[in-house]
């Protein structure tokens, strides 16, 4: 338990200062899908409120009319005005209104689940763009370092060429190799501009230049994260289909109950006004039973439509449950594999740096030829790029595993606690 508490404290303090998460929080609302969901929130609440208040509140309406009447038997005209205030209340409809309320309640819950699913998708889109830019900036930095190395190698090679210790062909090889590296740098800059354009479209400007959780992976690894167990009762995508099935089922029963009719009570207060006569007041009370006999199969159509939607939602729920469970296993295995590769890449990068440093020293002394130098330069470049790609894949796999479990990074979900 002490380990759990200490780790929880650590995650809170670390997470709050995470610039990557802060950038996500700022940007997630700029995605069009998230904005669309957010704009519907009040409307969805009102649907439930409307169905809820219909259960215990009456409807109140006022009407007024001004009438001019002329008889066909004489030329006399009469003019009068009537005003009515009517109160109507549904006494009993065999549970139809209550089931409709339950349907709207489930529909609102489904909307909340859909909202979270949309946020997860938006979060992934933005997180991947941010990581992609970081990766491209890292590749660009590596490429600039390699170009700097090759420029120094080219300078050394020219000096050796002038002294007659290096052939012209070897000098040209180094020159062409340097030129190709500069071309690759130009390509990386173009890719960065393209990524920036996508971020700008989302109204996002990122100054992040390094991967956010390298230190965390080195110190803590991923063990606590992979201990996370899939919980279908909390997965928003599954909850969405579960609530939709409940909503459509209740709506189908509600429409079916309407065949039994309904009892309503109404009270009306009336005012009759006509020139040269006193105002007349009246009131009326009515208890009405309405039984629908034939409505061109409109009621049956709604029942069958709701049943079909409920059956479809239940089928999709079962399908998505199997799919997500399989995805969780796959993403977990991918994350574990990515972490193993990350550890191996860090070791290999240290070895490649050490090897190139020795080769460069020996080349300066004239012990090694140009081909040896170029071989080690390319090996170092490839190792650095592979390492960057490995770090990128680990971060992306980490996010994907969190998201497939129905959790959001922006809700502190990417730090998990080991309770054992």
C-alpha positions in Angstrom: 0.0 0.0 0.0 2.9 2.4 0.7 4.3 1.8 -2.8 0.9 2.6 -4.2 0.5 5.9 -2.3 4.0 7.0 -3.1 3.6 6.2 -6.8 0.3 8.1 -6.9 1.9 11.2 -5.4 4.7 10.9 -7.9 2.3 10.7 -10.9 0.3 13.7 -9.7 3.3 16.0 -9.5 4.9 14.7 -12.6 1.8 14.7 -14.7 0.8 18.3 -13.7 4.0 19.6 -15.2 3.9 17.5 -18.4 4.1 20.1 -21.3 2.9 17.4 -23.8 -0.3 16.8 -21.8 -0.8 20.6 -21.4 -0.5 21.0 -25.1 -3.1 18.3 -25.6 -5.5 19.9 -23.2 -5.2 23.2 -25.1 -5.7 21.6 -28.5 -8.2 18.8 -28.1 -11.2 21.1 -28.3 -10.1 22.5 -31.6 -10.9 19.2 -33.5 -14.1 19.6 -35.5 -15.5 16.3 -34.2 -15.0 17.3 -30.6 -16.5 20.7 -31.3 -19.6 19.1 -32.9 -20.2 16.9 -29.9 -19.7 19.8 -27.5 -22.2 22.0 -29.4 -24.9 19.3 -29.1 -24.5 18.9 -25.3 -27.3 21.3 -24.2 -29.7 20.0 -26.9 -29.3 16.4 -25.6 -29.9 17.5 -22.0 -33.1 19.2 -23.1 -34.4 16.0 -24.7 -34.1 14.2 -21.4 -35.5 17.1 -19.5 -38.5 17.3 -21.8 -39.3 13.6 -21.4 -38.8 13.9 -17.6 -41.0 16.9 -17.0 -43.8 15.3 -19.1 -44.1 12.7 -16.4 -45.3 15.0 -13.6 -45.9 18.5 -15.1 -49.0 19.6 -17.0 -48.9 21.6 -20.2 -50.4 25.1 -20.2 -51.5 27.0 -23.3 -53.4 30.2 -24.0 -55.4 31.1 -27.1 -57.3 34.1 -28.3 -59.4 34.6 -31.4 -61.3 37.6 -32.8 -64.3 36.7 -35.0 -66.4 38.6 -37.5 -69.6 36.8 -38.5 -72.2 37.8 -41.1 -75.5 36.0 -41.7 -76.5 35.0 -45.2 -80.1 36.1 -44.4 -79.4 39.7 -43.4 -76.7 42.3 -43.6 -76.0 42.5 -39.9 -72.5 41.7 -38.7 -71.4 40.5 -35.3 -68.0 40.7 -33.8 -66.7 39.0 -30.7 -63.5 37.8 -29.1 -62.8 34.6 -27.1 -59.9 33.9 -24.9 -59.0 30.6 -23.3 -56.4 29.3 -20.8 -56.1 25.6 -20.9 -54.3 23.2 -18.6 -53.8 19.6 -19.7 -52.3 16.7 -17.8 -51.6 13.1 -18.7 -53.1 10.9 -16.0 -52.2 7.4 -17.3 -50.9 6.0 -20.5 -49.8 2.5 -19.5 -46.2 3.6 -18.8 -45.6 4.9 -22.4 -44.3 8.3 -21.2 -42.1 6.7 -18.5 -40.5 4.4 -21.0 -39.9 7.3 -23.3 -38.2 9.1 -20.5 -36.0 6.0 -19.8 -35.2 5.9 -23.5 -34.1 9.5 -23.5 -32.1 9.0 -20.3 -30.2 6.0 -21.9 -29.8 8.1 -25.1 -28.1 10.9 -23.1 -25.8 8.4 -21.4 -25.0 7.0 -24.9 -24.2 10.6 -26.0 -21.8 11.1 -23.0 -20.1 7.8 -24.0 -19.9 8.9 -27.6 -18.4 12.3 -26.5 -15.6 10.5 -24.7 -14.9 8.2 -27.6 -14.7 11.3 -29.8 -12.3 12.9 -27.4 -10.1 9.8 -27.4 -10.0 9.9 -31.2 -9.3 13.6 -31.3 -6.6 13.2 -28.6 -4.9 10.4 -30.6 -5.0 12.5 -33.8 -3.4 15.5 -32.1 -0.9 13.4 -30.0 0.3 11.6 -33.1 0.8 14.9 -34.9 2.8 16.3 -32.0 4.9 13.1 -31.7 5.4 13.1 -35.5 6.7 16.7 -35.4 9.0 15.8 -32.5 10.3 12.8 -34.4 10.9 14.9 -37.5 12.7 17.6 -35.5 14.9 14.8 -33.9 15.6 13.4 -37.4 16.5 16.9 -38.6 18.8 17.4 -35.7 20.5 14.1 -36.4 20.8 14.9 -40.1 22.4 18.3 -39.2 24.9 16.5 -36.9 25.7 14.0 -39.6 26.1 16.8 -42.2 28.5 18.5 -39.8 30.5 15.3 -39.4 30.6 14.8 -43.2 31.6 18.4 -43.7 34.6 17.9 -41.3 35.4 14.6 -43.1 35.2 16.3 -46.4 37.6 19.1 -45.2 40.0 16.4 -43.9 39.7 14.5 -47.2 40.5 17.7 -49.2 43.7 18.2 -47.2 44.7 14.6 -47.8 43.9 15.0 -51.5 46.1 18.1 -51.7 48.9 16.2 -50.1 48.4 13.3 -52.5 47.3 10.9 -49.9 43.8 10.5 -51.3 42.5 9.9 -54.8 40.1 12.2 -56.6 37.5 9.4 -56.8 37.6 9.0 -53.0 37.2 12.7 -52.6 34.2 12.8 -55.0 32.6 9.9 -53.1 32.7 12.0 -49.9 31.4 15.1 -51.7 28.5 13.2 -53.2 27.7 11.6 -49.9 27.6 15.1 -48.3 25.3 16.5 -51.0 22.9 13.6 -50.6 22.7 14.2 -46.9 21.9 17.9 -47.5 19.1 16.8 -49.9 17.7 14.5 -47.1 17.7 17.4 -44.7 15.7 19.5 -47.2 13.1 16.7 -47.4 12.8 16.6 -43.6 12.2 20.3 -43.5 9.4 19.9 -46.0 7.8 17.2 -43.9 8.0 19.4 -40.8 6.2 22.2 -42.8 3.5 19.7 -43.7 3.0 18.6 -40.1 2.9 22.3 -39.0 0.2 22.9 -41.6 -1.9 20.1 -40.1 -1.4 21.4 -36.6 -2.3 25.0 -37.7 -5.5 23.6 -39.2 -6.3 22.4 -35.7 -5.4 25.8 -34.3 -2.4 24.3 -32.6 1.2 25.6 -32.4 3.7 23.3 -30.8 7.1 24.3 -29.5 7.8 20.8 -28.2 11.2 19.5 -29.4 11.8 16.3 -27.3 9.8 13.2 -26.6 7.9 13.6 -23.3 8.3 10.3 -21.5 11.8 9.0 -22.2 13.0 9.5 -18.6 9.8 7.9 -17.3 10.4 4.8 -19.5 14.0 4.6 -18.4 13.2 4.9 -14.7 9.8 3.2 -14.4 9.4 1.1 -17.5 5.9 0.0 -18.5 5.1 -2.7 -16.0 2.5 -0.7 -14.1 0.8 0.3 -17.3 0.6 -3.2 -18.7 -1.0 -4.4 -15.4 -4.1 -2.4 -16.4 -7.1 -4.8 -16.9 -9.7 -4.2 -19.5 -13.0 -3.2 -17.9 -16.0 -3.4 -20.2 -18.2 -1.7 -17.7 -16.2 1.5 -18.0 -15.2 1.3 -21.7 -17.0 4.3 -23.4 -17.3 2.6 -26.8 -19.0 -0.4 -25.3 -21.1 1.7 -23.0 -22.3 3.7 -26.1 -23.8 0.6 -27.7 -25.2 -0.7 -24.4 -27.1 2.5 -23.8 -28.2 2.7 -27.4 -29.7 -0.8 -27.1 -31.5 0.2 -23.9 -32.8 3.4 -25.5 -34.2 1.7 -28.6 -35.7 -1.1 -26.6 -37.5 1.2 -24.2 -38.7 3.3 -27.1 -40.1 0.3 -28.9 -42.0 -0.8 -25.8 -43.2 2.8 -25.3 -44.6 2.9 -28.8 -46.3 -0.4 -28.3 -48.0 0.8 -25.1 -49.6 3.6 -27.0 -51.9 1.0 -28.6 -53.6 0.7 -25.2 -54.6 4.4 -25.3 -54.2 7.1 -22.7 -56.2 9.0 -20.1 -55.9 12.8 -20.0 -57.6 15.5 -17.9 -58.0 19.1 -19.0 -59.3 22.3 -17.5 -60.1 25.4 -19.5 -61.0 28.9 -18.3 -62.8 30.9 -21.0 -63.7 34.6 -21.6 -66.3 35.7 -24.2 -66.4 39.4 -25.2 -68.8 41.1 -27.5 -69.7 44.8 -28.1 -72.7 46.0 -26.2 -72.8 42.9 -24.0 -71.2 42.0 -20.7 -68.2 39.8 -20.7 -69.0 36.2 -20.2 -66.8 33.8 -18.2 -66.8 30.1 -18.3 -64.8 27.0 -17.5 -64.8 23.4 -18.4 -63.2 20.2 -17.2 -62.8 17.1 -19.2 -61.5 13.6 -18.6 -60.6 12.0 -21.9 -59.7 8.5 -22.9 -58.1 8.2 -26.3 -57.7 4.8 -28.0 -55.9 4.8 -31.4 -57.7 2.5 -33.8 -55.8 3.0 -37.1 -53.0 5.3 -37.9 -51.8 3.9 -41.3 -49.4 1.6 -39.5 -47.4 4.6 -38.4 -47.2 3.2 -34.8 -46.1 -0.3 -36.0 -43.5 1.3 -38.2 -41.9 3.1 -35.2 -42.0 0.0 -33.1 -40.3 -2.1 -35.8 -37.7 0.7 -36.4 -36.8 0.9 -32.7 -36.6 -2.9 -32.4 -34.3 -3.1 -35.4 -32.0 -0.4 -33.9 -32.0 -2.1 -30.5 -31.1 -5.5 -32.1 -28.3 -3.8 -34.2 -26.9 -2.1 -31.1 -26.8 -5.3 -29.1 -25.1 -7.1 -32.0 -22.5 -4.3 -32.4 -22.0 -4.4 -28.6 -21.1 -8.1 -28.7 -18.9 -7.6 -31.7 -17.1 -4.6 -30.3 -16.5 -6.4 -27.0 -14.7 -9.2 -28.7 -12.8 -6.8 -31.0 -11.7 -4.5 -28.2 -10.6 -7.4 -26.0 -8.5 -8.7 -28.9 -7.2 -5.2 -29.5 -6.2 -4.8 -25.9 -4.1 -8.0 -26.1 -2.6 -6.9 -29.4 -1.8 -3.3 -28.1 -0.3 -4.7 -24.9 2.0 -7.1 -26.9 2.9 -4.2 -29.2 3.8 -2.0 -26.2 5.9 -4.7 -24.6 7.7 -5.3 -27.9 8.2 -1.6 -28.4 9.7 -1.2 -24.9 12.1 -4.1 -25.5 13.2 -2.5 -28.8 13.6 0.9 -27.0 16.0 -0.6 -24.4 18.0 -2.4 -27.1 18.2 0.7 -29.3 19.6 2.8 -26.4 22.4 0.3 -25.9 23.1 0.0 -29.6 23.2 3.8 -30.0 25.9 4.0 -27.3 27.9 1.4 -29.1 27.5 3.1 -32.5 28.7 6.5 -31.0 31.8 4.8 -29.4 32.6 2.9 -32.6 32.4 6.0 -34.8 34.5 8.1 -32.5 37.3 5.5 -32.8 37.0 5.2 -36.5 37.1 9.0 -37.0 40.3 9.1 -34.9 41.9 6.4 -37.0 40.8 8.1 -40.2 42.5 11.3 -39.2 45.7 9.4 -38.6 45.4 7.9 -42.1 45.0 4.3 -40.8 41.5 3.8 -42.4 40.4 4.7 -45.9 37.3 6.7 -47.0 35.1 3.7 -47.4 35.6 2.8 -43.8 34.7 6.3 -42.7 31.6 6.5 -44.9 30.5 3.1 -43.7 30.6 4.1 -40.0 29.0 7.5 -40.7 26.1 5.8 -42.4 25.9 3.2 -39.6 25.8 6.0 -37.0 23.2 7.9 -39.0 21.0 4.8 -39.4 21.4 3.9 -35.7 20.3 7.3 -34.6 17.3 7.3 -36.9 16.3 3.8 -35.9 16.6 4.9 -32.2 14.4 7.9 -32.8 11.9 5.8 -34.6 11.9 3.3 -31.7 11.2 6.1 -29.2 8.4 7.4 -31.4 6.9 3.9 -31.7 7.1 3.4 -27.9 5.3 6.6 -27.2 2.7 5.9 -29.8 2.2 2.3 -28.6 1.9 3.6 -25.0 -0.9 6.0 -26.1 -2.7 3.4 -28.2 -2.7 1.0 -25.3 -4.2 3.6 -23.0 -6.8 4.6 -25.6 -7.9 1.1 -26.4 -8.8 0.7 -22.8 -11.1 3.7 -23.1 -9.0 6.1 -21.1 -7.9 9.7 -21.9 -4.3 11.0 -21.5 -5.8 14.4 -20.5 -7.5 12.8 -17.5 -4.3 11.6 -16.0 -4.9 8.1 -17.4 -1.4 7.4 -18.7 0.1 6.7 -15.3 -1.1 3.5 -13.8 -0.5 2.2 -10.3 0.7 -1.2 -9.3 -1.3 -2.2 -6.2 0.6 -5.3 -5.5 
